[in-house]
């Protein structure tokens, strides 16, 4: 059985389902479409992912071209095996909950080690960052809607917006609870 598709591999296969393209074009499209908010996208990791997908027979090279002084660029297309793998991964990714291990809940669980004023200060800084993300995503979604991009193509952005907004609102409430002493905060001292 082949290795599970990473989020970046899913994105690559989905792009190649649209049309054949070279890796740099994939990178540009992922950034232009703001998929770098959903998937960690770096040129090196993208090239590595494309090479791995080619070894798995999920994509195949269709040709190499050179334009001017630019390096050679290999164009790839999706294979039937890659299309089937993409479909299976989307199906299972939607229906099966997988517990992930993000950093924030871990450090949040240890925030009691900070003085309450320090924790509140850091929560406020995080809220400011979340506000920036929410604004950026709101603008990108409004732009997609204005360009009449069907909502089904940016549903991941609406999910991310909902998630970030919920975190921001939860942190705001937590700050209020700390400041009102509703949430007792007693940091451990050494």
C-alpha positions as CSV (number, residue, x, y, z in Angstrom):
1,X,0.0,0.0,0.0
2,X,1.3,3.5,-0.9
3,X,2.1,6.0,1.8
4,X,-0.7,8.3,2.9
5,X,-0.9,11.5,0.9
6,X,0.4,14.6,2.7
7,X,-1.6,17.9,2.5
8,X,0.9,19.2,0.0
9,X,0.6,16.0,-2.1
10,X,-3.2,16.4,-2.1
11,X,-2.8,20.0,-3.3
12,X,-0.4,19.0,-6.1
13,X,-2.7,16.2,-7.4
14,X,-5.7,18.6,-7.3
15,X,-3.8,21.2,-9.3
16,X,-2.8,18.5,-11.9
17,X,-6.4,17.4,-12.1
18,X,-7.1,20.8,-13.5
19,X,-4.3,20.7,-16.1
20,X,-0.7,19.6,-16.6
21,X,1.9,22.1,-15.2
22,X,5.4,22.4,-13.9
23,X,6.3,22.6,-10.2
24,X,7.0,26.3,-10.2
25,X,3.6,27.0,-11.7
26,X,2.0,24.8,-9.0
27,X,3.8,26.9,-6.4
28,X,2.7,30.2,-7.9
29,X,-0.9,29.0,-8.1
30,X,-1.0,27.7,-4.5
31,X,0.2,31.1,-3.3
32,X,-2.1,33.1,-5.6
33,X,-5.0,31.1,-4.4
34,X,-3.9,31.5,-0.8
35,X,-3.5,27.7,-0.3
36,X,-0.4,28.5,1.6
37,X,-2.8,29.4,4.5
38,X,-4.0,25.8,4.5
39,X,-0.8,23.9,3.5
40,X,2.8,24.6,4.2
41,X,4.2,25.4,0.8
42,X,7.9,25.9,0.1
43,X,9.5,25.5,-3.4
44,X,11.9,22.8,-2.1
45,X,9.2,20.7,-0.4
46,X,6.9,21.1,-3.5
47,X,9.6,19.7,-5.8
48,X,10.3,16.9,-3.4
49,X,6.6,16.1,-3.2
50,X,6.3,16.0,-7.0
51,X,9.3,13.7,-7.3
52,X,7.7,11.4,-4.7
53,X,4.4,11.4,-6.5
54,X,6.2,10.5,-9.7
55,X,7.9,7.5,-8.0
56,X,4.5,6.4,-6.8
57,X,3.2,6.7,-10.4
58,X,0.6,9.3,-9.3
59,X,2.0,11.9,-11.7
60,X,4.2,11.5,-14.8
61,X,6.4,13.9,-16.7
62,X,5.1,15.0,-20.1
63,X,8.0,17.1,-21.3
64,X,10.7,19.6,-20.4
65,X,11.1,23.1,-21.7
66,X,13.5,26.0,-21.2
67,X,12.5,29.6,-21.6
68,X,15.4,32.1,-22.0
69,X,17.9,31.8,-19.2
70,X,15.5,30.1,-16.8
71,X,16.2,26.6,-15.7
72,X,14.6,23.7,-17.4
73,X,11.0,23.0,-16.2
74,X,9.4,19.6,-16.3
75,X,5.7,19.6,-16.9
76,X,3.7,16.9,-15.1
77,X,0.3,15.4,-15.5
78,X,-2.0,13.4,-13.3
79,X,-2.1,9.6,-13.9
80,X,-5.3,7.5,-13.4
81,X,-3.6,6.1,-10.3
82,X,-3.0,9.6,-9.0
83,X,-6.6,10.6,-9.7
84,X,-7.9,7.5,-7.8
85,X,-5.5,8.2,-4.8
86,X,-6.6,11.8,-4.7
87,X,-10.3,10.8,-4.6
88,X,-9.7,8.2,-1.9
89,X,-7.7,10.6,0.3
90,X,-10.4,13.4,0.0
91,X,-13.1,10.8,0.9
92,X,-11.3,9.5,3.9
93,X,-10.0,12.9,5.0
94,X,-13.6,14.2,5.1
95,X,-15.3,11.3,6.8
96,X,-12.6,10.2,9.3
97,X,-11.7,12.4,12.2
98,X,-7.9,12.3,12.8
99,X,-6.6,13.8,16.0
100,X,-3.8,16.2,15.2
101,X,-1.3,17.6,17.6
102,X,-0.9,21.4,17.1
103,X,1.4,23.3,19.4
104,X,-1.1,25.9,20.7
105,X,-3.2,23.5,22.9
106,X,0.1,22.2,24.4
107,X,1.4,25.6,25.4
108,X,-2.1,26.7,26.5
109,X,-2.2,23.8,28.9
110,X,1.1,25.1,30.4
111,X,0.1,28.8,30.4
112,X,-0.6,28.4,34.2
113,X,3.2,28.6,34.6
114,X,3.0,32.3,33.6
115,X,2.0,35.2,35.8
116,X,-1.6,36.1,35.0
117,X,-0.6,39.6,33.6
118,X,2.0,38.0,31.4
119,X,-0.5,35.4,30.1
120,X,-3.1,38.1,29.4
121,X,-0.4,40.2,27.5
122,X,0.5,37.2,25.4
123,X,-3.1,36.2,24.7
124,X,-3.7,39.8,23.6
125,X,-0.8,39.6,21.2
126,X,-2.1,36.4,19.8
127,X,-5.5,38.0,19.4
128,X,-3.9,40.8,17.4
129,X,-2.3,38.3,15.1
130,X,-5.6,36.4,14.7
131,X,-7.3,39.7,13.9
132,X,-4.8,40.2,11.1
133,X,-5.4,36.7,9.7
134,X,-9.1,37.1,9.9
135,X,-8.9,40.4,8.0
136,X,-6.7,38.9,5.3
137,X,-8.9,35.9,4.9
138,X,-12.0,38.1,4.8
139,X,-10.5,40.2,2.1
140,X,-9.4,37.1,0.1
141,X,-12.9,35.6,0.4
142,X,-14.6,38.8,-0.6
143,X,-12.3,39.0,-3.6
144,X,-13.1,35.5,-4.7
145,X,-16.8,36.2,-4.3
146,X,-16.5,39.5,-6.3
147,X,-14.7,37.5,-9.1
148,X,-17.6,35.1,-8.9
149,X,-15.4,32.1,-8.1
150,X,-17.9,29.4,-7.0
151,X,-18.0,29.1,-3.2
152,X,-17.2,25.4,-3.4
153,X,-13.6,26.4,-4.4
154,X,-13.0,28.5,-1.3
155,X,-14.9,26.5,1.3
156,X,-11.6,25.7,3.0
157,X,-11.1,29.4,3.5
158,X,-14.4,29.8,5.1
159,X,-13.6,26.9,7.5
160,X,-10.3,28.5,8.4
161,X,-12.0,31.8,9.0
162,X,-14.5,30.2,11.3
163,X,-11.8,28.4,13.2
164,X,-9.6,31.5,13.7
165,X,-12.6,33.6,14.7
166,X,-13.7,31.0,17.3
167,X,-10.1,30.9,18.7
168,X,-10.0,34.7,18.9
169,X,-13.4,34.8,20.6
170,X,-12.4,32.1,23.1
171,X,-9.2,33.9,24.0
172,X,-11.1,37.2,24.5
173,X,-13.5,35.4,26.9
174,X,-10.6,33.8,28.6
175,X,-8.9,37.2,29.2
176,X,-12.2,38.5,30.6
177,X,-12.4,35.5,33.0
178,X,-8.8,36.0,34.1
179,X,-9.2,39.7,34.7
180,X,-12.5,39.2,36.6
181,X,-11.0,36.5,38.7
182,X,-13.7,34.1,37.4
183,X,-10.8,31.9,36.2
184,X,-8.5,31.5,39.1
185,X,-4.9,31.8,38.0
186,X,-2.2,30.7,40.3
187,X,1.1,30.2,38.6
188,X,3.5,27.8,40.2
189,X,6.5,29.4,41.8
190,X,9.9,27.8,42.3
